[in-house]
Amino acid sequence: MRAIWSGAVSFGLVSVPIKVYSATTNHDVRFHQVHEADGGRIRYKRTCQVCDEVVEYADIAKGYETPEGELITLDENDLNSLPVATGHEIDVIEFVPADQIDPLLFDKSYFLEPETKAAKPYALLREALTETDRMAVVKVALRQRETIALLRVRGKAIVLQTMLWPDEVREPEFDILETDVELRPQELQMASSLVESMGADFDPADFHDDYRDAVVELIESKKEHGDARPAPAAEKRDDSADSMSDLLSALQASVDAARGSTSKSTSSKPKTGSEDDQADDTADPKDDTGSDSGDDGKKTTTTRRRSTASSSGSGTTRSRSKKSDDTGADDKVESDAKTTTTRKRAPRKTA
């Protein structure tokens, strides 16, 4: 066992240095929630019910909601201002008869181990409690929280038994208990006889957790029949990593949306002067391929190339100066005129 606390029991002028160990353990079979398909562990995220966002642990504060529905939050400074018991003394307040302690007040149990040099005063306190059939009422601060507790004897060990505060124990408020019930002497005698017939000395070893034993047996059976599989090794992640992943996903989605809007705007832009010229040149493909005159066809092709080059030059020059823009426009008009004249001269091919 590993000690969870160390200090000293003080009663009168006697001090007994001790170590505290948890006296109980839980043997329940613990199950994890896993994904049935691949066996991965299920993770939970801290989500705010107002904004529906995942909240980092550093941004979580302690809050108290009053009966009137008002919320009061406490930060670290507020909590540090509270009176916290940090002493390592178990101070005996009084010794009381054991039969005056209601077991309903019992909370958690801890074994006290004496230091080597404190074996004698430890034994002295233990035997005194046994001889007088009393328990010691003490106050102790475990995990920076002061609580009321008892010192009682169990075998050769002294047990520190923490207790609930009196206002933490409820009272049975059942109206039916106030009803007068008439019990005949014969009924009471029969019930007493039944109790006596089933009387025995209590031995906790005679009792077993049948449910836990059945669960363990079921698990071992499935393991023997090949139903076990290696547990998947999940990557260690923290909330900051999850938040970074969400941030990257949001940024990627933003970039994709921006690219989509750019593509749409480009396809919907009005055509430039050079694009209009190219559209005019390719509007009637029969004019390009239907000419019987090879010379006229060659002239038309040459004229179009000059027209395209002139239009492209006008577009580039237009952005530099207005004078160049006018020149480019004149070249375009002149080129279009030549192209039109050439098209008129080229006879169409008849069927």
PEUR-V458569 format. One record per backbone hydrogen bond with DSSP energy under -1.0 kcal/mol. NH is the residue of the N-H (numbers start at 1). CO is the residue of the C=O. Records with the same first field share a line. If there is no record, write none. Layout:
# PEUR-V458569
NH->CO + CO
This chain:
# PEUR-V458569
4->20
7->18
8->88
9->16
10->90
11->14
14->11
16->9
18->7
19->113
20->5
21->111
23->109
35->40
39->35
42->33
48->53
52->48
55->46
59->56
60->57
62->74
64->72
66->70
69->66
72->64
74->62
79->75
80->76
82->79
90->8
91->139
92->10
93->137
94->137
96->135
98->133
100->97
101->98
105->102
106->103
107->162
110->160
111->21
112->158
113->19
115->17
118->115
119->116
122->118
123->119
124->120
125->121
126->122
127->123
128->124
129->125
130->126
131->127
132->128
134->129
135->96
136->151
137->94
138->149
139->91
140->147
142->145
145->142
147->140
149->138
150->161
151->136
152->159
154->157
157->154
159->152
160->110
161->150
162->108
163->148
164->105
168->165
169->166
173->171
174->172
177->174
178->175
179->176
188->184
189->185
190->186
191->187
192->188
193->189
194->190
195->191
196->192
197->193
198->194
199->196
206->203
207->204
210->208
213->209
214->210
215->211
216->212
217->213
218->214
219->215
220->216
221->217
222->218
223->219
224->220
225->221
226->223
227->222
242->238
243->239
244->240
245->241
246->242
247->243
248->244
249->245
250->246
251->247
252->248
253->249
254->250
255->251
256->252
257->253
258->254
259->255
260->256
261->257
262->258
263->259
264->260
265->261
266->262
267->263
268->264
276->272
277->273
278->274
279->275
280->276
281->277
282->278
287->284
289->285
290->286
297->293
298->294
299->295
300->296
301->297
302->298
303->299
304->300
305->301
306->302
307->303
308->304
309->305
310->306
311->307
312->308
313->309
314->310
315->311
316->312
317->313
318->314
320->317
321->317
325->321
326->322
327->323
328->324
329->325
330->326
331->327
332->328
333->329
334->330
335->331
336->332
337->333
338->334
339->335
340->336
341->337
342->338
343->339
344->340
345->341
346->342
